[in-house]
Amino acid sequence: MSGLWPQKAEFSLQRFDDLYKQNASYVYKIALHITRDPNEAEDVCHDVFLEVIQRPEQYDPRRGSIKAWLGVKTRSRAIDHIRKQKRQRQNNAPATIDIGSKDPTAETVLLKLDIEKLHESLKQLPQTQREALTATYFKSLRQKDWAKLTGRPLGTVKSWIRYGLKNARKQFIQTGWLEP
């Protein structure tokens, strides 16, 4: 599309049609790469272009090209889509392994040991790292949401998570639960 990006009042179906024709395969490829499912990728594409129609004023030509904007938007929507499905699967999944069974199988014993080791390693982490890992991995909060809840910058939260994972990994290596 040439010229300045239209404001909402100027946004026409012809302009959208041109934008769609030029970028639909690009958006789909990014979504497919992230979701690894053609149906999911189509859903993400639909969401991205629906958002473009509803809020064309979000695009700021000073921040980059339309293609780059669509790429970033697609990546974000695809990741959000995956997280949403993961939460839905976790909420709908029946508990198939009874860890408290009186007749434990080898699988349940190993699972229980893994869980105990994980709790043990989390206790060894600094509080900020432990809380950030717990919030993002066990409570399915996004890093951005945890940053808002704690009043900390997003970069700080990401660092806590990265360092927490590294520290937990070191503990697992030291105890022989992971290979270096």
N, C-alpha and C positions, 0 to 999 in steps of 0.2 A: 504494500500500500504506500502510495506516495503522499507527500504532504504531511501536515500535522495530524495526529490522531484526533478523531472527532470527539467532541464532547457528547454527553448523553443525548441531548436534544438533536444533534446533527447525525447521530449514528443511524445509518440506513441499512435496510436489508441487503441492498446491493453491495455495500461496503463489507458487511459481515460475510456475505456469500464469497466475495473475493478473498477475504482473510481466511475463511474456512478452506477454500480450494487450495490456497497456497501453503497452508500449514497443518492440515488435518493429518497427513501421513507422518509428519514430523512429531506431532503431539502423540499420535498413536504409538509410534516406535518407542518414545520415552516411557509411556505408560506400560507398554508391553514388557520392556526391559526391566522395569521395577516390579510389576505385578506378576509377571511370568504366566499370565492367563489371558487369552484373547478376549474373553467375555468381560473380565475385570478391566482390561485396558480400554475396551469400548465404553464402559461405564465412566471411567475416569475422563476420557475424551469428551463425553457428553457433559460431564460436570464442568470441565474447563471451559468449553465453548458456551455453555449456559451462563456461567459466571461472566464471560466476556460480554454477552448480550445484556445481562442485567446491570453490569457495572463497568462500562467501557472507560469511565473516568479514572479507574485505577491505574491505567497505563500512563507512565510518565516518560516521554521521549528523552528527557535529560538523563535518565538512569540507564538507558540501553535500547537496543532494538526490540521491535515487537516480537521477533522470533525468540530472542533471549528471555523476554518477559513470559512468553507462552511456555518456554522450556522450564523455567523456574516454577511457574504456576502448576504445570503438569507434574513435576517431580513432587511438589508439596501435596497435591491432591492424591497422587498415587500412594505416597507414604501414609497419608491420613486414611485412605481407603483400606490399606493393609492393616493398619492398627485397629480400625473399627471392626474389621472382620475377625481379627484375632481376639478382641474383647468379646465379640458375640459368640465365637466358638468356645471360649473359656467359660462364659456364662451358661451355655447350653450343653456343655460336655458333661456326661454322667461320670461320677467317680467310679472308675473301673478297678482301681487297686485299693484294697482295704489294708492299710498299713497296720492297723491295730488287730488284725486277724489273729486268732489263737493258733492257727496252723499256717505259719508263714511259709511262703515259697522263697526260693533264692532271690527271685526278682523283687519281692517286697522287702526282704532284708536289705538288699543292696540299695534300694530306693530310700529306705529309712536311714541308712548310713550316709548316703549322699545328702539327704536333707539335714541331718545332724551336722555334717561337716560344713555345709553351707551356712547354717546358723552360727556355728562356731567361728567360721572365718569372718562373717559379718560383724560379730561382736568385737573382733580385733581391729576393725577399721575405725578411723576417726569418725566422730558422730556425724559430721557434715557429709562425708562420703557414704556412710551407712544409710543415712536418711534419704539421700539422693538416689542411691541404688534401689532401696526399698520402694520408694515412691514411683520410680520409672519402670522398674521391672516387675514388681509384685502388685502394685496398685494400678498399673497401666496409665499413669499420668504422663503427659508429654513433658519434655524438659522445659518447654516454654511455660507450661502451667505451674510446674514446681518452682520455677524462677519467680513467677508472680506471687505464689503462696508464701515464699520465703522472703520476698522483697529483695532478692539478689539479682545481679545481671545474668542473662542467659549464658554468657561465656563462662562465668564462675561455676554455674551449675554443671555445664558440660565438662569443665575441668574436674569437678568433684567426682563425676561419674567415671571419667576416663581414669583418674588416679585410683578410685575405688576398685575398678575392674582390674587394674594392674596389680594393686596390693592383694586382692583376693586371689588372683592367679599365682602370685609369688607364694602365698600361703599354701595353695594346693600343690605347687611344685615341691616346696620344702617338706611337705608331709608325704609325698609320693603319690598323691591322687592324680597328678598330671605329669606328663613328661615335659622336660624343659624344651 
